[in-house]
Amino acid sequence: MKRLASSPTTSTVNIIRMTSEARTKDIIDPEYPLLEAQRSKIKSIEQDTFEYATKPSRLLDVYYPLSIASTTPILIFIYGGGFTKGSRSSPPSHLVYSNLGYFFASRGIITVIPDYRLLPDARYPDGSEDVAAAFGWVLSSDSSSSFKARCGDCKERALWAIGHSAGGIHLVTMMLLPSLFNLEISRALKGVVIMGTPFEVSNGKFPFRTSAQTYYGSPSLVGSRQPISLLRDVKKEHLQTFPKEIWNMVAGSEPKRIKSAHTNFARIYRERGGMVNEWVMEGHDHMSPVLALGSGVGEEWGEEVVKWIFSSSLSSLSTD
């Protein structure tokens, strides 16, 4: 890992490079040959499916480490899909995102991947409401008895989150809306990773822009409800309820509009008193980071996240 020098008005940018010889096109091949080669390993991890919300029914998958202690952290992953598609375990292979659940659970982290409402039925802020509901289910004493039997009182566990692409929009919007980001979630959430997220939705290209206009309600509402606008407008006191640090991650070959949106989000958040750790995943494109996990190649960014989770968890324990 390489760190670029910083100035008083910018933060250090961390560079993660793939150490394997695999090419991005091998990772994102729609047949997923690298994941298929690891299918038995990915599917060997213990996993349960639960209903976390009703009317309509919404499900989440939980991936368990081999051993769970009272200090085992929890990670919630929110996938992307441009408001129109996506699944916690995408058909037909049912390897995409299961690979991510396997990767983090095999490294000692309880991993939760929820589905959420999509177009054509979803409307703002349905996706973010579902993210909040999934967080609430994990933290609630009313969640499944079998989940509680495995994980105990999750209010006492360190909670982390990753949002990728449109999933990052829903995650960040949930955090920026005081009506959704309640005290229970704020107290539990220790760190957030935002990856390849179009914070400036109004700059999106077709068909993403059309989908966004449908989700948000109109072109003008896209402008006022997109994450970058919410960040500018939210009260500073609310930002003080956020985790101490946010990781802002983009791929080396990320679309320019997404790189620009990440830069602007980090700048505004920092100007408003927040701490942002910026990362560039060289050798990756928009989708390859999440598709690499569990394949044995291109996983370096995930290992950095694992190290952050456990080092921060140990630091928190030492100060309690």
C-alpha positions in Angstrom: 0.0 0.0 0.0 1.2 3.5 -0.9 0.2 6.8 0.6 0.2 10.0 -1.4 1.5 13.1 0.4 -1.2 15.4 1.8 -1.5 19.2 2.1 -3.2 21.3 4.8 -6.4 21.3 2.7 -6.5 17.7 1.6 -6.2 14.3 3.2 -3.8 11.5 2.5 -4.9 9.3 -0.3 -4.1 5.6 0.2 -3.2 3.5 -2.9 -4.0 -0.2 -2.8 -2.6 -2.2 -5.7 -3.5 -5.7 -6.8 -0.6 -8.0 -6.2 -1.9 -10.8 -8.4 -1.5 -11.2 -12.1 -5.3 -11.5 -12.7 -6.9 -8.9 -15.0 -10.0 -6.9 -14.2 -11.8 -8.5 -17.1 -11.2 -12.0 -15.5 -12.8 -10.8 -12.3 -15.9 -9.2 -13.9 -16.4 -12.0 -16.6 -20.2 -12.5 -16.4 -19.6 -16.3 -16.0 -17.6 -15.5 -12.9 -15.0 -18.2 -13.5 -12.8 -17.1 -10.6 -15.7 -17.4 -8.2 -16.9 -20.7 -9.7 -13.4 -22.1 -9.1 -14.0 -21.3 -5.4 -17.6 -22.3 -5.2 -17.2 -25.1 -2.7 -15.2 -22.9 -0.4 -17.6 -20.0 -0.7 -20.6 -22.2 0.0 -19.0 -23.9 2.9 -19.5 -21.0 5.2 -22.5 -21.3 7.5 -25.4 -19.0 6.4 -29.0 -18.3 7.4 -31.8 -16.3 5.8 -34.2 -14.2 7.8 -37.1 -11.8 7.2 -36.3 -8.4 8.6 -39.3 -6.5 7.4 -42.8 -7.2 6.1 -45.4 -5.6 3.7 -43.6 -6.3 1.4 -41.4 -9.0 2.8 -37.7 -8.2 2.8 -35.0 -10.7 3.5 -31.4 -10.7 4.7 -28.6 -13.3 4.8 -26.3 -13.7 7.7 -22.9 -15.4 7.3 -21.3 -16.7 10.5 -17.6 -17.1 11.4 -16.5 -20.5 12.6 -16.3 -19.2 16.1 -18.2 -16.2 17.7 -17.1 -14.4 20.8 -18.6 -11.6 22.7 -16.3 -9.2 20.8 -16.9 -10.5 17.3 -17.9 -7.5 15.1 -20.8 -7.3 12.7 -20.6 -6.0 9.1 -23.6 -5.0 7.1 -23.1 -4.8 3.3 -25.5 -2.8 1.0 -25.1 -3.8 -2.6 -25.7 -1.6 -5.7 -27.7 -1.9 -8.8 -28.8 1.5 -10.1 -32.1 1.5 -8.1 -33.4 -1.2 -10.5 -31.6 -4.5 -9.8 -29.6 -6.5 -7.3 -30.0 -9.3 -4.9 -28.2 -10.4 -1.7 -27.2 -13.6 -3.6 -27.6 -12.9 -7.3 -29.0 -15.6 -9.6 -28.3 -17.7 -11.5 -24.9 -18.5 -10.0 -25.8 -17.3 -6.4 -22.2 -16.5 -5.9 -22.2 -12.7 -6.3 -22.4 -11.2 -2.8 -22.3 -14.7 -1.3 -18.6 -14.3 -2.1 -18.5 -11.2 0.0 -20.3 -12.8 2.9 -17.9 -15.7 2.8 -14.8 -13.4 2.6 -15.6 -11.4 5.8 -17.1 -14.3 7.8 -14.1 -16.5 7.1 -12.0 -13.7 8.6 -14.0 -13.6 11.8 -16.7 -11.1 11.1 -20.5 -11.7 11.3 -21.7 -10.5 7.9 -25.2 -9.4 7.0 -26.4 -8.7 3.5 -30.0 -7.4 3.2 -32.2 -7.0 0.1 -34.1 -3.7 -0.3 -36.9 -2.3 -2.4 -36.2 -1.6 -6.0 -37.8 0.2 -8.9 -40.5 0.1 -10.3 -42.2 0.0 -6.9 -39.6 1.8 -4.7 -39.7 5.6 -4.1 -37.4 7.8 -2.1 -36.5 7.1 0.7 -37.6 3.5 0.6 -34.1 2.1 0.0 -32.7 4.0 3.0 -35.7 3.1 5.1 -34.9 -0.6 4.4 -31.3 -0.1 5.3 -32.4 1.4 8.6 -34.8 -1.5 9.2 -32.0 -4.0 8.5 -29.8 -2.2 11.0 -32.7 -2.1 13.5 -33.3 -5.9 13.0 -29.7 -6.7 13.8 -29.7 -4.6 16.9 -33.3 -5.5 18.1 -34.1 -7.9 20.8 -37.1 -8.9 18.6 -35.0 -10.4 15.8 -34.9 -14.1 15.2 -34.4 -16.4 18.2 -31.9 -18.5 16.2 -29.9 -15.4 15.2 -29.9 -14.3 18.9 -28.8 -17.8 19.9 -25.8 -17.5 17.7 -24.9 -13.8 18.1 -26.3 -12.8 21.5 -27.1 -9.1 22.3 -25.9 -7.3 19.2 -26.2 -3.9 20.8 -23.0 -4.8 22.6 -21.1 -5.6 19.4 -19.2 -3.2 17.2 -21.2 -2.6 14.0 -19.7 -1.7 10.6 -21.1 -1.0 7.2 -20.1 -1.0 3.5 -22.2 0.6 0.8 -21.3 0.0 -2.8 -22.7 2.2 -5.7 -26.4 2.7 -5.3 -26.1 0.8 -2.0 -23.8 3.6 -0.9 -26.5 6.1 -1.8 -29.0 4.3 0.4 -26.5 3.9 3.3 -25.4 7.5 3.3 -28.9 8.9 2.8 -30.0 6.8 5.8 -27.2 8.3 7.9 -28.0 11.9 6.7 -31.7 11.7 7.5 -32.2 12.2 11.3 -35.5 10.5 11.1 -33.7 7.2 10.1 -30.3 7.5 11.8 -31.5 7.0 15.3 -29.5 6.9 18.5 -29.4 3.1 18.7 -27.8 2.9 15.2 -25.5 5.8 15.9 -24.2 4.2 19.1 -23.5 0.9 17.5 -22.0 2.0 14.2 -18.2 2.3 14.5 -17.1 2.8 10.9 -18.4 3.1 7.4 -16.9 2.2 4.0 -18.4 3.9 1.0 -17.3 2.5 -2.4 -17.9 3.7 -5.9 -21.0 5.8 -4.9 -22.5 8.4 -7.2 -23.2 11.0 -4.4 -24.1 13.5 -7.1 -26.9 11.6 -8.7 -27.9 14.5 -11.0 -24.6 14.0 -12.9 -25.5 10.4 -13.8 -25.8 9.1 -17.3 -28.7 7.4 -19.0 -30.3 5.0 -17.9 -29.2 5.7 -14.3 -30.4 9.3 -14.5 -33.8 8.2 -15.7 -34.1 5.6 -12.9 -33.0 8.2 -10.3 -35.6 10.6 -11.5 -38.3 7.9 -11.1 -36.9 7.0 -7.6 -36.6 10.6 -6.3 -39.8 11.9 -8.0 -38.5 14.5 -10.5 -35.3 16.1 -11.8 -35.6 18.9 -9.3 -36.1 16.4 -6.4 -33.0 14.5 -7.5 -31.0 17.7 -6.9 -32.4 18.3 -3.4 -32.5 14.7 -2.2 -29.2 13.4 -3.6 -26.5 12.6 -0.9 -24.3 15.6 -1.7 -27.2 18.0 -1.2 -28.2 16.3 2.0 -24.7 16.6 3.3 -24.6 20.3 2.6 -27.9 20.9 4.3 -27.9 18.7 7.3 -27.2 20.3 10.7 -23.7 20.0 11.9 -24.9 18.6 15.2 -26.3 15.6 13.3 -22.9 14.9 11.6 -21.4 14.7 15.1 -23.5 11.5 15.6 -21.6 9.8 12.8 -18.8 7.3 13.3 -15.4 8.8 14.0 -14.1 7.9 10.6 -15.5 7.2 7.1 -13.6 5.4 4.4 -14.1 6.8 0.9 -13.0 4.2 -1.7 -12.9 4.4 -5.5 -11.5 2.1 -8.1 -8.6 3.2 -10.2 -10.8 2.8 -13.3 -13.9 4.3 -11.7 -16.0 6.4 -14.0 -14.9 10.1 -13.8 -18.2 11.3 -12.5 -18.1 8.9 -9.6 -14.4 9.8 -8.8 -15.5 13.5 -8.8 -18.5 12.9 -6.6 -16.3 11.1 -4.1 -13.8 14.0 -4.1 -16.5 16.5 -3.5 -18.2 14.4 -0.8 -14.9 14.1 1.1 -14.2 17.8 0.8 -17.6 18.9 2.0 -17.6 16.3 4.8 -14.2 17.4 5.9 -15.1 21.1 5.8 -18.0 20.3 8.1 -15.7 18.7 10.7 -15.8 15.0 9.6 -12.8 12.6 9.2 -12.5 10.9 5.8 -9.9 8.3 4.9 -9.6 8.3 1.1 -8.5 5.2 -0.9 -7.9 4.3 -4.5 -8.0 0.6 -5.5 -5.6 0.5 -8.5 -6.2 -2.3 -11.0 -10.0 -2.4 -10.3 -13.0 -1.0 -12.1 -16.4 -0.1 -10.7 -17.6 -3.7 -10.1 -14.5 -5.7 -9.7 -13.7 -5.0 -6.0 -16.8 -6.7 -4.7 -16.5 -9.5 -7.3 -12.9 -10.2 -6.3 -13.6 -11.2 -2.8 -13.4 -14.9 -2.3 -11.7 -15.4 -5.6 -8.2 -15.2 -4.2 -7.3 -12.3 -6.4 -7.8 -8.6 -6.0 -8.8 -9.0 -2.4 -6.3 -6.5 -1.0 -8.9 -3.8 -0.3 -11.0 -6.3 1.7 -7.9 -7.2 3.8 -7.4 -3.5 4.6 -11.0 -3.2 5.8 -10.6 -6.3 8.0 -7.5 -4.9 9.6 -9.3 -1.6 10.2 -12.3 -3.3 11.8 -10.2 -5.4 14.2 -7.6 -2.7 15.0 -10.4 -0.3 15.8 -12.3 -2.9 17.8 -9.3 -3.6 19.9 -8.6 0.1 20.4 -12.2 0.6 21.5 -11.9 -2.2 24.0 -8.7 -0.8 25.5 -10.4 2.5 26.2 -13.6 1.2 27.6 
